[in-house]
Amino acid sequence: AIILDMSMPQLDGLETARILKRLMPTVPLIMFTNFAKDQLLKRGVLWAGIRQVVSKSDSLELVKALEGAFAA
């Protein structure tokens, strides 16, 4: 699994996800961000191939998302 953030130095998380999905289509992508409740982000996430969006304020949810990614 790969954990991304929306705010990264060179590319944002959505652009990075699109590239990673082309290169490694079977690797689960998880967005761990402060913008988890943003509706525009949620639409872009599905298009980019991100499996789940998790708020940085909920680290337990990140653990659950990772467990789910490895259980699949």
SULSUL-V14569 format. One record per residue. N is the residue number from 1. RES is the residue in three letters. OMEGA is omega in radians with two decimals (none if undefined). D_FIRST is the distance of its C-alpha to the first C-alpha in whole Angstrom. Layout:
# SULSUL-V14569
n->(N N)
res->(RES RES)
omega->(OMEGA OMEGA)
d_first->(D_FIRST D_FIRST)
This chain:
# SULSUL-V14569
n->(1 2 3 4 5 6 7 8 9 10 11 12 13 14 15 16 17 18 19 20 21 22 23 24 25 26 27 28 29 30 31 32 33 34 35 36 37 38 39 40 41 42 43 44 45 46 47 48 49 50 51 52 53 54 55 56 57 58 59 60 61 62 63 64 65 66 67 68 69 70 71 72)
res->(ALA ILE ILE LEU ASP MET SER MET PRO GLN LEU ASP GLY LEU GLU THR ALA ARG ILE LEU LYS ARG LEU MET PRO THR VAL PRO LEU ILE MET PHE THR ASN PHE ALA LYS ASP GLN LEU LEU LYS ARG GLY VAL LEU TRP ALA GLY ILE ARG GLN VAL VAL SER LYS SER ASP SER LEU GLU LEU VAL LYS ALA LEU GLU GLY ALA PHE ALA ALA)
omega->(3.08 3.12 -3.13 3.01 3.08 -3.08 3.09 -2.99 -3.03 3.13 3.05 -3.06 -3.14 3.12 3.10 3.13 3.13 3.12 -3.12 3.13 3.08 -3.08 -3.07 -3.01 -3.10 -3.12 3.12 3.11 3.13 3.09 3.13 -2.92 3.02 -3.08 -3.03 -3.10 -3.13 -3.08 3.10 3.10 -3.11 3.10 -3.13 -3.12 -3.13 3.14 -3.10 3.11 3.12 -3.07 -3.05 3.04 -3.11 3.11 3.10 3.12 -3.09 -3.09 3.08 3.09 3.07 3.10 3.12 3.13 3.10 3.09 3.12 3.13 -3.12 3.12 -3.09 none)
d_first->(0 4 7 10 13 16 19 18 20 20 19 18 14 15 17 14 12 15 15 11 12 15 14 10 11 9 6 5 6 7 11 12 16 19 20 18 22 23 24 23 20 19 21 19 16 16 18 15 12 11 10 11 13 14 17 17 20 18 16 16 15 11 12 12 10 7 10 10 7 8 11 11)
